[in-house]
Every structure is written in structure tokens, then in C-alpha cells.
Amino acid sequence: MWVVNFCLALAFYGLVTIMAVYAVTRFAVSDSTGGLAASIFVVGATVARLFAGGLVDRLGRRRVLWAGLAACAAVAALYLVASSLPLLLAVRATHGVLFAVTSTAAMTLAQARIPSSRRSEGTGYFALSITLSTAIGPFMSLEVVHSAGYDTLFWSIFATHAAACLLALLISAKDEPRSQPARERTVRGVLTSMVHPAVLPIGLFMLVIGCVYSTIVTYLNSYTAEEGLERGASLFFVAYATVMFVSRFVMGRLQDRRGDNVVVYSAIVVFAGALLLLGTASADWMIVLTGALTGFGFGTINPACQAAAVSRVPQEQFGVAISTFFLMLDGGVGLGPVVFGLIAERAGYSAMFLVLAGVMLLSALLYLAVHGRRSDARHGRAATVAAHA
């Protein structure tokens, strides 16, 4: 499951890196239109989150995973024959929809194989498949394009999906729920199959976290160029990925044993510290340190809260829980640069990052209200599972 999800994410990050430039080069369009070719994938994925979880829970995780991977491979081949911008946009949007459905099935299958007492640890390990793909995917795509061209890259993406599809055949269906709950044919029943109400509270917290993280990523280059700190910016994501990778081997175990709160509150404080440092940065090393602190902050909060979200629902509803979690996170990723960009326009990037530091600290109160008072948040899943046993 780890390797399948790695292949899926590798294809996503490999394409998103070059898609805007490809559209501008191939179809002679403006930079903003080229950007649409990259972002419309995310639009399709966000819309698909509304029905992906219910589809996975209803039709079967393994079945949806294999069909989704096969469809992704077919869509990857269509990049080779997309001869106009409208066709490319249609392919990108379709690929986004399939990615959301398939990744939801992959994460649901993985979560079903993690013991409840080690939910956070297992979620952290599985999330490493995405962490590594964020570093390898862009590097791979740029190297292939520069050495062999775009068509070779599209064939490589096709081969990646095909390999994942073959690997998915080796995954058993032993963890599929034997019986699916009856769906109410009412407005409430339809909405519950799209967005799980038990996950919405922690999802609201993740919406705020998504806003903060996406604002950093969106405006980092502009801010560092304005301050003359481009060298630090070039190493930001190296430090980010390194610290995130290492922290996954420690924080998940700590969360299972000591509870969600000790992990999430410490990550909030570190994340706020990263933003405070970024807003007052005057040297390249401060930007690099910001990347490291952000890797610990966001890299800890994301899998920690995903584990908390899944723990709120029975196993047969894992699909809806995961899609709801990422729907809220993706919503924050899209909303953050728009909202906080207004502050940057009026007061500058430095002031915007300092405001974000305050938002992060205040988010601790939101977390306490929506999740922090629960027993498993205070005492740990291992202790809670033992007590129930």
C-alpha cells in the first residue's frame, strides 16, 4: 500500500511541477492561463472529495483502488494526444477527480491495516510515501523534461500508474467490511455519505492549518526575493522535508502513548515560532531554520489529526472520514493565499507572516474546543484501547 500510494503521489507532484510551463510552451498562452492548467487538477480533486469517500465505502476499497489506478494510467496517456488547451484542461480536471478517488481508497486500505493502538504511528509511516514523493517527483520530472522532453515524461507517468496498478493486484481484500450500513434516501443521508459530521470539527481545525501552510508556500519566493534571501529560500524545502521525515519516526509513537494533545500543542507552538521567525528574517539561515520548524509543525499536525479523524468513526466509514478530512484541508489550501494575500497587499509580507503566527497560536483554542478535551486526545490511543479491552 505504501508503494502504491508513493507511485500515485509521485505522478501528481511530477506533473504539477511542469504543467504551467508546458501549457505556456506548447500552446503559447499567458502565464496565468498556464497556471490554470496546473491548478485545475486541484479543483477537480477538491470537488471529487465530496463523493470519493462514500464511493469507496460503498463499492469496496480494493475495487475502487484498482479501477482508479487503471483509469489514471489511461488519462496519463491522454496527455500525449491533448492537442489544444481546452483538451489539456479537461484531461487535468479528470485526472484530479481520479486522483482524489484513488488516493482516498489507498489511504482507507492503509488505515484498515493499522492497529487502533498504533493509529498515529502507522499514519505517520504511511504519510512518508507522500513526503518522499514531494522531493523526488519534481526533481524527476525536471530531469526527464530537460534530457528527453515532455512526451517521455508523460510516458513515464503512464508507466508509474501502470506499475501501481499491477502492485494493487497483490493487495488482499481481507480488511473490507463484510456488510455496509444501509444508506438513508434522505437529504441528511446523502450529505452524511459525502461529509462525515464526526470529522467536521477536527476538519475545521485543519482548514485553518491549510490556510496557514498554503500562504507560506505561495508567498515565500516573493518575500525572500524582496528581502534578498533567495539562497535561504532554495534550501527551505530541503530543511522542511528532512525534519518532516525524521519527526515521523518519533511523533507518531509519542502520540499513541501520551495522547494527541502533547503532540499537536507542541507542533502549534513550533509552527507559530516558524512564522514569527519568517516575519522577522534578515539572513538566509533564518529562512532555512523556518523551513525546518515548518516541517516539524505542519508535518506533525497533518498525520496527527488524520489519525484523530479516522479514530472518530467505525471502520466501515473510513472512506468518508478521510475524504472529509482532506476536503477541509484542501479548502484551507485554496482559501489561505486569497485571504491573507489581502494583508500582504496592504501591510507587506512581513506583517502577513506575523499575523499568521498569531492565527497559529489562536488555533490552539480551536483545537481544544473541537478535539482536545476527548479522552484519547488526553491519554493516548494505546491507553484508551487497553481500557476498552
GUZAGU-38811 format. One record per residue (C-alpha): residue number from 1; x, y, z; residue in three letters. Coordinates in steps of 0.05 Angstrom, whole numbers, plus 5000, padded with zeros to 4 digits. Layout:
N
(pt NUM,(X,Y,Z),"ALA")
...
This chain:
389
(pt 1,(5000,5000,5000),"MET")
(pt 2,(5058,5047,5016),"TRP")
(pt 3,(5090,5036,4948),"VAL")
(pt 4,(5024,5043,4911),"VAL")
(pt 5,(5010,5109,4946),"ASN")
(pt 6,(5081,5132,4932),"PHE")
(pt 7,(5072,5119,4857),"CYS")
(pt 8,(5005,5156,4858),"LEU")
(pt 9,(5035,5217,4893),"ALA")
(pt 10,(5098,5215,4851),"LEU")
(pt 11,(5057,5223,4788),"ALA")
(pt 12,(5018,5281,4818),"PHE")
(pt 13,(5079,5321,4841),"TYR")
(pt 14,(5117,5303,4778),"GLY")
(pt 15,(5064,5334,4734),"LEU")
(pt 16,(5045,5395,4776),"VAL")
(pt 17,(5116,5420,4774),"THR")
(pt 18,(5120,5426,4698),"ILE")
(pt 19,(5047,5434,4676),"MET")
(pt 20,(5044,5510,4676),"ALA")
(pt 21,(5108,5516,4635),"VAL")
(pt 22,(5085,5461,4589),"TYR")
(pt 23,(5020,5496,4574),"ALA")
(pt 24,(5055,5562,4560),"VAL")
(pt 25,(5108,5529,4516),"THR")
(pt 26,(5061,5483,4478),"ARG")
(pt 27,(5001,5528,4466),"PHE")
(pt 28,(5033,5598,4471),"ALA")
(pt 29,(4986,5622,4526),"VAL")
(pt 30,(4997,5672,4582),"SER")
(pt 31,(5028,5653,4649),"ASP")
(pt 32,(4961,5660,4685),"SER")
(pt 33,(4928,5613,4635),"THR")
(pt 34,(4986,5565,4642),"GLY")
(pt 35,(4976,5567,4717),"GLY")
(pt 36,(4904,5546,4706),"LEU")
(pt 37,(4930,5482,4673),"ALA")
(pt 38,(4966,5466,4738),"ALA")
(pt 39,(4912,5488,4787),"SER")
(pt 40,(4851,5458,4753),"ILE")
(pt 41,(4876,5389,4776),"PHE")
(pt 42,(4867,5412,4848),"VAL")
(pt 43,(4797,5439,4832),"VAL")
(pt 44,(4777,5371,4804),"GLY")
(pt 45,(4807,5335,4864),"ALA")
(pt 46,(4771,5381,4914),"THR")
(pt 47,(4703,5370,4881),"VAL")
(pt 48,(4715,5295,4879),"ALA")
(pt 49,(4727,5294,4954),"ARG")
(pt 50,(4652,5304,4963),"LEU")
(pt 51,(4635,5236,4936),"PHE")
(pt 52,(4701,5197,4939),"ALA")
(pt 53,(4693,5171,5010),"GLY")
(pt 54,(4622,5147,5000),"GLY")
(pt 55,(4642,5114,4935),"LEU")
(pt 56,(4700,5077,4968),"VAL")
(pt 57,(4658,5054,5027),"ASP")
(pt 58,(4600,5032,4983),"ARG")
(pt 59,(4636,4998,4925),"LEU")
(pt 60,(4695,4969,4962),"GLY")
(pt 61,(4765,4996,4975),"ARG")
(pt 62,(4807,4948,4934),"ARG")
(pt 63,(4759,4950,4875),"ARG")
(pt 64,(4759,5027,4873),"VAL")
(pt 65,(4834,5029,4882),"LEU")
(pt 66,(4849,4983,4823),"TRP")
(pt 67,(4797,5015,4777),"ALA")
(pt 68,(4822,5085,4796),"GLY")
(pt 69,(4895,5067,4782),"LEU")
(pt 70,(4876,5037,4715),"ALA")
(pt 71,(4836,5100,4697),"ALA")
(pt 72,(4894,5144,4719),"CYS")
(pt 73,(4940,5106,4672),"ALA")
(pt 74,(4891,5116,4615),"ALA")
(pt 75,(4886,5191,4630),"VAL")
(pt 76,(4962,5196,4634),"ALA")
(pt 77,(4965,5171,4562),"ALA")
(pt 78,(4916,5225,4541),"LEU")
(pt 79,(4968,5279,4557),"TYR")
(pt 80,(5004,5255,4495),"LEU")
(pt 81,(4945,5269,4449),"VAL")
(pt 82,(4917,5332,4482),"ALA")
(pt 83,(4927,5378,4422),"SER")
(pt 84,(4893,5441,4448),"SER")
(pt 85,(4889,5478,4514),"LEU")
(pt 86,(4815,5460,4526),"PRO")
(pt 87,(4832,5387,4517),"LEU")
(pt 88,(4891,5393,4565),"LEU")
(pt 89,(4847,5427,4617),"LEU")
(pt 90,(4795,5371,4610),"ALA")
(pt 91,(4850,5318,4619),"VAL")
(pt 92,(4878,5354,4680),"ARG")
(pt 93,(4809,5362,4714),"ALA")
(pt 94,(4792,5289,4701),"THR")
(pt 95,(4860,5267,4728),"HIS")
(pt 96,(4846,5308,4791),"GLY")
(pt 97,(4780,5274,4802),"VAL")
(pt 98,(4811,5205,4793),"LEU")
(pt 99,(4869,5222,4838),"PHE")
(pt 100,(4823,5243,4895),"ALA")
(pt 101,(4781,5179,4890),"VAL")
(pt 102,(4842,5133,4883),"THR")
(pt 103,(4882,5165,4938),"SER")
(pt 104,(4822,5161,4985),"THR")
(pt 105,(4817,5086,4970),"ALA")
(pt 106,(4892,5077,4983),"ALA")
(pt 107,(4891,5114,5049),"MET")
(pt 108,(4828,5077,5071),"THR")
(pt 109,(4860,5009,5056),"LEU")
(pt 110,(4923,5030,5094),"ALA")
(pt 111,(4883,5055,5155),"GLN")
(pt 112,(4846,4989,5158),"ALA")
(pt 113,(4912,4952,5166),"ARG")
(pt 114,(4937,4996,5224),"ILE")
(pt 115,(4920,4971,5295),"PRO")
(pt 116,(4878,5022,5333),"SER")
(pt 117,(4930,5026,5389),"SER")
(pt 118,(4984,5047,5338),"ARG")
(pt 119,(4940,5091,5294),"ARG")
(pt 120,(4984,5153,5297),"SER")
(pt 121,(5049,5116,5287),"GLU")
(pt 122,(5022,5078,5227),"GLY")
(pt 123,(4991,5140,5196),"THR")
(pt 124,(5058,5176,5203),"GLY")
(pt 125,(5095,5119,5168),"TYR")
(pt 126,(5045,5116,5112),"PHE")
(pt 127,(5048,5192,5102),"ALA")
(pt 128,(5122,5185,5087),"LEU")
(pt 129,(5102,5159,5019),"SER")
(pt 130,(5076,5229,5004),"ILE")
(pt 131,(5135,5264,5038),"THR")
(pt 132,(5185,5229,4994),"LEU")
(pt 133,(5144,5240,4931),"SER")
(pt 134,(5144,5315,4942),"THR")
(pt 135,(5220,5314,4937),"ALA")
(pt 136,(5231,5261,4884),"ILE")
(pt 137,(5172,5278,4838),"GLY")
(pt 138,(5192,5350,4819),"PRO")
(pt 139,(5266,5330,4811),"PHE")
(pt 140,(5248,5270,4768),"MET")
(pt 141,(5202,5310,4722),"SER")
(pt 142,(5251,5367,4711),"LEU")
(pt 143,(5308,5318,4695),"GLU")
(pt 144,(5265,5279,4646),"VAL")
(pt 145,(5239,5341,4611),"VAL")
(pt 146,(5308,5372,4604),"HIS")
(pt 147,(5340,5308,4579),"SER")
(pt 148,(5285,5275,4537),"ALA")
(pt 149,(5225,5321,4530),"GLY")
(pt 150,(5153,5325,4553),"TYR")
(pt 151,(5129,5263,4515),"ASP")
(pt 152,(5179,5219,4552),"THR")
(pt 153,(5154,5248,4618),"LEU")
(pt 154,(5082,5232,4601),"PHE")
(pt 155,(5102,5160,4583),"TRP")
(pt 156,(5139,5156,4650),"SER")
(pt 157,(5076,5179,4687),"ILE")
(pt 158,(5036,5127,4649),"PHE")
(pt 159,(5087,5073,4668),"ALA")
(pt 160,(5084,5095,4741),"THR")
(pt 161,(5009,5088,4744),"HIS")
(pt 162,(5012,5021,4708),"ALA")
(pt 163,(5063,4995,4757),"ALA")
(pt 164,(5019,5017,4815),"ALA")
(pt 165,(4960,4983,4782),"CYS")
(pt 166,(4998,4916,4779),"LEU")
(pt 167,(5021,4923,4851),"LEU")
(pt 168,(4949,4936,4873),"ALA")
(pt 169,(4931,4866,4848),"LEU")
(pt 170,(4974,4838,4904),"LEU")
(pt 171,(4934,4873,4958),"ILE")
(pt 172,(4882,4828,4991),"SER")
(pt 173,(4812,4848,5008),"ALA")
(pt 174,(4813,4816,5076),"LYS")
(pt 175,(4801,4882,5112),"ASP")
(pt 176,(4739,4900,5072),"GLU")
(pt 177,(4678,4909,5118),"PRO")
(pt 178,(4632,4849,5109),"ARG")
(pt 179,(4569,4890,5109),"SER")
(pt 180,(4556,4961,5090),"GLN")
(pt 181,(4508,5003,5131),"PRO")
(pt 182,(4442,5020,5097),"ALA")
(pt 183,(4442,5090,5067),"ARG")
(pt 184,(4383,5135,5083),"GLU")
(pt 185,(4350,5161,5020),"ARG")
(pt 186,(4342,5230,5051),"THR")
(pt 187,(4378,5295,5044),"VAL")
(pt 188,(4413,5282,5110),"ARG")
(pt 189,(4433,5212,5089),"GLY")
(pt 190,(4463,5238,5023),"VAL")
(pt 191,(4501,5293,5059),"LEU")
(pt 192,(4528,5244,5111),"THR")
(pt 193,(4555,5199,5056),"SER")
(pt 194,(4592,5260,5028),"MET")
(pt 195,(4616,5295,5091),"VAL")
(pt 196,(4622,5257,5157),"HIS")
(pt 197,(4595,5301,5214),"PRO")
(pt 198,(4642,5269,5266),"ALA")
(pt 199,(4703,5291,5226),"VAL")
(pt 200,(4680,5362,5212),"LEU")
(pt 201,(4704,5391,5280),"PRO")
(pt 202,(4776,5368,5271),"ILE")
(pt 203,(4768,5385,5197),"GLY")
(pt 204,(4753,5457,5216),"LEU")
(pt 205,(4819,5460,5253),"PHE")
(pt 206,(4854,5431,5192),"MET")
(pt 207,(4822,5484,5148),"LEU")
(pt 208,(4858,5537,5188),"VAL")
(pt 209,(4924,5498,5185),"ILE")
(pt 210,(4916,5490,5110),"GLY")
(pt 211,(4905,5566,5103),"CYS")
(pt 212,(4970,5580,5141),"VAL")
(pt 213,(5013,5528,5105),"TYR")
(pt 214,(4990,5547,5035),"SER")
(pt 215,(5002,5621,5048),"THR")
(pt 216,(5074,5606,5066),"ILE")
(pt 217,(5085,5564,5004),"VAL")
(pt 218,(5051,5615,4959),"THR")
(pt 219,(5087,5677,4981),"TYR")
(pt 220,(5155,5651,5004),"LEU")
(pt 221,(5191,5664,4939),"ASN")
(pt 222,(5163,5734,4931),"SER")
(pt 223,(5180,5752,5003),"TYR")
(pt 224,(5251,5725,5000),"THR")
(pt 225,(5264,5759,4933),"ALA")
(pt 226,(5241,5825,4962),"GLU")
(pt 227,(5287,5816,5023),"GLU")
(pt 228,(5346,5789,4983),"GLY")
(pt 229,(5343,5720,5016),"LEU")
(pt 230,(5336,5676,4954),"GLU")
(pt 231,(5391,5628,4976),"ARG")
(pt 232,(5355,5613,5040),"GLY")
(pt 233,(5290,5601,5001),"ALA")
(pt 234,(5325,5550,4957),"SER")
(pt 235,(5342,5508,5019),"LEU")
(pt 236,(5275,5519,5054),"PHE")
(pt 237,(5242,5456,5028),"PHE")
(pt 238,(5305,5414,5037),"VAL")
(pt 239,(5303,5431,5111),"ALA")
(pt 240,(5227,5423,5112),"TYR")
(pt 241,(5228,5353,5082),"ALA")
(pt 242,(5287,5329,5124),"THR")
(pt 243,(5256,5348,5191),"VAL")
(pt 244,(5188,5323,5170),"MET")
(pt 245,(5217,5256,5150),"PHE")
(pt 246,(5255,5247,5216),"VAL")
(pt 247,(5198,5270,5260),"SER")
(pt 248,(5150,5217,5232),"ARG")
(pt 249,(5191,5163,5267),"PHE")
(pt 250,(5183,5195,5335),"VAL")
(pt 251,(5119,5236,5340),"MET")
(pt 252,(5071,5181,5319),"GLY")
(pt 253,(5094,5135,5376),"ARG")
(pt 254,(5091,5192,5425),"LEU")
(pt 255,(5020,5209,5404),"GLN")
(pt 256,(4995,5138,5412),"ASP")
(pt 257,(5026,5133,5482),"ARG")
(pt 258,(5016,5202,5510),"ARG")
(pt 259,(4956,5228,5471),"GLY")
(pt 260,(4942,5276,5413),"ASP")
(pt 261,(4947,5338,5456),"ASN")
(pt 262,(5021,5335,5474),"VAL")
(pt 263,(5039,5327,5401),"VAL")
(pt 264,(4991,5377,5370),"VAL")
(pt 265,(5002,5433,5421),"TYR")
(pt 266,(5078,5427,5414),"SER")
(pt 267,(5071,5428,5338),"ALA")
(pt 268,(5027,5490,5341),"ILE")
(pt 269,(5078,5527,5383),"VAL")
(pt 270,(5135,5507,5337),"VAL")
(pt 271,(5094,5526,5275),"PHE")
(pt 272,(5078,5594,5305),"ALA")
(pt 273,(5152,5603,5321),"GLY")
(pt 274,(5169,5588,5249),"ALA")
(pt 275,(5122,5643,5225),"LEU")
(pt 276,(5149,5692,5276),"LEU")
(pt 277,(5220,5678,5252),"LEU")
(pt 278,(5199,5683,5179),"LEU")
(pt 279,(5165,5750,5191),"GLY")
(pt 280,(5229,5779,5222),"THR")
(pt 281,(5280,5743,5178),"ALA")
(pt 282,(5343,5782,5160),"SER")
(pt 283,(5391,5726,5140),"ALA")
(pt 284,(5388,5663,5097),"ASP")
(pt 285,(5399,5616,5156),"TRP")
(pt 286,(5335,5643,5187),"MET")
(pt 287,(5296,5622,5125),"ILE")
(pt 288,(5327,5553,5127),"VAL")
(pt 289,(5310,5546,5202),"LEU")
(pt 290,(5239,5568,5185),"THR")
(pt 291,(5235,5511,5136),"GLY")
(pt 292,(5258,5462,5189),"ALA")
(pt 293,(5208,5487,5241),"LEU")
(pt 294,(5152,5487,5189),"THR")
(pt 295,(5169,5414,5172),"GLY")
(pt 296,(5161,5396,5245),"PHE")
(pt 297,(5098,5438,5255),"GLY")
(pt 298,(5057,5422,5194),"PHE")
(pt 299,(5090,5354,5185),"GLY")
(pt 300,(5067,5334,5255),"THR")
(pt 301,(4998,5365,5255),"ILE")
(pt 302,(4975,5335,5189),"ASN")
(pt 303,(4984,5260,5204),"PRO")
(pt 304,(4967,5270,5277),"ALA")
(pt 305,(4899,5300,5261),"CYS")
(pt 306,(4887,5250,5205),"GLN")
(pt 307,(4896,5194,5256),"ALA")
(pt 308,(4848,5231,5303),"ALA")
(pt 309,(4796,5238,5248),"ALA")
(pt 310,(4797,5164,5229),"VAL")
(pt 311,(4793,5144,5303),"SER")
(pt 312,(4726,5181,5308),"ARG")
(pt 313,(4688,5133,5261),"VAL")
(pt 314,(4676,5058,5254),"PRO")
(pt 315,(4719,5021,5203),"GLN")
(pt 316,(4665,5016,5150),"GLU")
(pt 317,(4663,5093,5147),"GLN")
(pt 318,(4738,5104,5140),"PHE")
(pt 319,(4730,5127,5067),"GLY")
(pt 320,(4682,5183,5083),"VAL")
(pt 321,(4724,5204,5143),"ALA")
(pt 322,(4787,5210,5101),"ILE")
(pt 323,(4753,5247,5044),"SER")
(pt 324,(4721,5296,5093),"THR")
(pt 325,(4789,5309,5126),"PHE")
(pt 326,(4823,5325,5060),"PHE")
(pt 327,(4763,5365,5035),"LEU")
(pt 328,(4772,5412,5094),"MET")
(pt 329,(4848,5414,5087),"LEU")
(pt 330,(4845,5426,5012),"ASP")
(pt 331,(4793,5481,5024),"GLY")
(pt 332,(4842,5516,5070),"GLY")
(pt 333,(4898,5508,5020),"VAL")
(pt 334,(4856,5544,4968),"GLY")
(pt 335,(4829,5597,5015),"LEU")
(pt 336,(4892,5618,5052),"GLY")
(pt 337,(4931,5655,4997),"PRO")
(pt 338,(4868,5694,4977),"VAL")
(pt 339,(4850,5717,5048),"VAL")
(pt 340,(4919,5731,5075),"PHE")
(pt 341,(4944,5758,5009),"GLY")
(pt 342,(4900,5819,5022),"LEU")
(pt 343,(4942,5832,5085),"ILE")
(pt 344,(5006,5826,5044),"ALA")
(pt 345,(4980,5877,4994),"GLU")
(pt 346,(4964,5928,5047),"ARG")
(pt 347,(5017,5917,5101),"ALA")
(pt 348,(5072,5875,5067),"GLY")
(pt 349,(5094,5803,5072),"TYR")
(pt 350,(5129,5811,5139),"SER")
(pt 351,(5065,5836,5172),"ALA")
(pt 352,(5026,5780,5139),"MET")
(pt 353,(5071,5726,5168),"PHE")
(pt 354,(5068,5757,5237),"LEU")
(pt 355,(4992,5756,5233),"VAL")
(pt 356,(4995,5683,5213),"LEU")
(pt 357,(5037,5669,5275),"ALA")
(pt 358,(4980,5698,5317),"GLY")
(pt 359,(4930,5656,5279),"VAL")
(pt 360,(4970,5593,5294),"MET")
(pt 361,(4971,5609,5369),"LEU")
(pt 362,(4896,5622,5369),"LEU")
(pt 363,(4884,5557,5332),"SER")
(pt 364,(4904,5521,5397),"ALA")
(pt 365,(4838,5546,5426),"LEU")
(pt 366,(4800,5519,5366),"LEU")
(pt 367,(4835,5452,5373),"TYR")
(pt 368,(4817,5449,5447),"LEU")
(pt 369,(4744,5463,5431),"ALA")
(pt 370,(4737,5412,5375),"VAL")
(pt 371,(4782,5355,5398),"HIS")
(pt 372,(4829,5369,5456),"GLY")
(pt 373,(4781,5350,5512),"ARG")
(pt 374,(4770,5279,5487),"ARG")
(pt 375,(4797,5221,5527),"SER")
(pt 376,(4842,5193,5471),"ASP")
(pt 377,(4869,5264,5459),"ALA")
(pt 378,(4889,5270,5532),"ARG")
(pt 379,(4913,5199,5548),"HIS")
(pt 380,(4932,5166,5482),"GLY")
(pt 381,(4901,5114,5437),"ARG")
(pt 382,(4941,5056,5467),"ALA")
(pt 383,(4914,5071,5536),"ALA")
(pt 384,(4843,5081,5510),"THR")
(pt 385,(4844,5015,5471),"VAL")
(pt 386,(4872,4978,5532),"ALA")
(pt 387,(4818,5007,5576),"ALA")
(pt 388,(4763,4986,5528),"HIS")
(pt 389,(4793,4917,5523),"ALA")
